[in-house]
Amino acid sequence: MFAENEQVKVAENTFKPGAESPNIPRPFRVVRAIKGGKFQRIYADGRKEGGQYKTDEVKVLDASPPYILKNVVDSELVLYIVFIKK
């Protein structure tokens, strides 16, 4: 984690091949792919959703219910994330 206060949390997350994130809800956030790749979101109800980040791509994402993010390729996925706390 790079910084955190009452308003934001800034972090860089590296997902090795096959790695998964914790199953947590996410607040509104801005994500920049330092190193892109394909991933899968796995929701508590078993629903799966595929996605991809291209290197240097920036996405603005709304708050979301809990899910696991899984790296589904044979290379690292590196994301720089600014979480906006409300």
Beta strands, then each sheet from edge to edge (+ up, - down):
strand 1: 3-4
strand 2: 8-15
strand 3: 24-26
strand 4: 29-35
strand 5: 37-43
strand 6: 48-53
strand 7: 58-61
strand 8: 64-71
strand 9: 77-84
sheet 1: 1+ 2- 9+ 4- 7+
sheet 2: 3+ 8- 5+ 6-
end
